[in-house]
Amino acid sequence: MRYLLLTLIFLLCFAPTLATDYTLDETCTLADAIRAANADEERGECPAGDGADNITLTADITLEGELPRVLSDITIDGAGFSISGDEQFRIFYVDGGALTLQNIHLTGGLAHNEVSFTFVDGVTGRSKSGGAIIANRGSRLELVNSRFTNNVAEAYGGVLDTWASEIIIVDSEFSGNSAANGGAIGSAFSSVSVSNSTFDGNIAAEVGSALQVFNGSAHVSDTQFTGNTSAEDGGVINVFAGTVEQSGNTFSDNVGGDCAGCE
């Protein structure tokens, strides 16, 4: 009896972490893989997800419509391939899930539809934000060794708009993205960490050509900011009612100042 009990405890403590690995092809599409991972059920020709799931691209993808929202724990390895929003669609919406994007290129994303964010005091509208990605409602987003080019939002975050979420960015490039505020990233009530990355040629029609922080925090280290443009002396980094810690960053040939509102 004691042996059986010890065996059971060992199996429970050291059971392998469950996951499903999706390799995309003509039968298992990216949209169906996300649906299967979210629901832990078969979708199309994609098997059921199981725990934290992994999706690997095998070719470039041009979207013909918006992808399903990410509601679970998913890692997408681009394997050097790209996903294009075709200058029509936002690419990812993380809605309370956890998404890791690695070795991927997101381009041509467009925040064309109006979205609303639910916060502690009700619904707060954020129209046409997050050209390539939205992270919302306690989501976690990691961007690793990836590129983000020519994404557009009318309001906040040419690449990424985040609300009440955790963002980690490592070894990534943001180039040629634009928005009214936060040419690359718009962050509200969120925690953002950026390291060993580059921001080049991003544009904010108003403030924060690379990053805007509103009522949140950011730590930016060992990152290069070159040729970014914001109006109104809005800064490459713009902070309003938040905090930004910096170390080891370099700024060159930017228009509108380096950091507005930084301590």
HELIX and SHEET records of a PDB file:
HELIX    1   1 ARG A    2  CYS A   13  1                                  12    
HELIX    2   2 LEU A   30  ALA A   39  1                                  10    
SHEET    1   A 9 ASP A  21  THR A  23  0                                        
SHEET    2   A 9 ASP A  53  THR A  56  1                                        
SHEET    3   A 9 ASP A  73  ASP A  77  1                                        
SHEET    4   A 9 ALA A  98  GLN A 102  1                                        
SHEET    5   A 9 ARG A 140  VAL A 144  1                                        
SHEET    6   A 9 GLU A 166  VAL A 170  1                                        
SHEET    7   A 9 SER A 191  SER A 195  1                                        
SHEET    8   A 9 SER A 217  SER A 221  1                                        
SHEET    9   A 9 THR A 243  SER A 247  1                                        
SHEET    1   B 8 ILE A  61  THR A  62  0                                        
SHEET    2   B 8 SER A  82  SER A  84  1                                        
SHEET    3   B 8 HIS A 105  THR A 107  1                                        
SHEET    4   B 8 ARG A 147  THR A 149  1                                        
SHEET    5   B 8 GLU A 173  SER A 175  1                                        
SHEET    6   B 8 THR A 198  ASP A 200  1                                        
SHEET    7   B 8 GLN A 224  THR A 226  1                                        
SHEET    8   B 8 THR A 250  SER A 252  1                                        
SHEET    1   C 7 PHE A  92  ASP A  95  0                                        
SHEET    2   C 7 ILE A 133  ASN A 136  1                                        
SHEET    3   C 7 LEU A 160  TRP A 163  1                                        
SHEET    4   C 7 ILE A 185  ALA A 188  1                                        
SHEET    5   C 7 LEU A 211  PHE A 214  1                                        
SHEET    6   C 7 ILE A 237  PHE A 240  1                                        
SHEET    7   C 7 CYS A 259  ALA A 260  1                                        
SHEET    1   D 2 LEU A 110  ALA A 111  0                                        
SHEET    2   D 2 VAL A 152  ALA A 153  1                                        
SHEET    1   E 2 GLU A 114  PHE A 119  0                                        
SHEET    2   E 2 GLY A 122  SER A 127 -1                                        
SHEET    1   F 3 SER A 178  ASN A 181  0                                        
SHEET    2   F 3 ILE A 203  VAL A 207  1                                        
SHEET    3   F 3 THR A 229  SER A 230  1                                        
END                                                                             
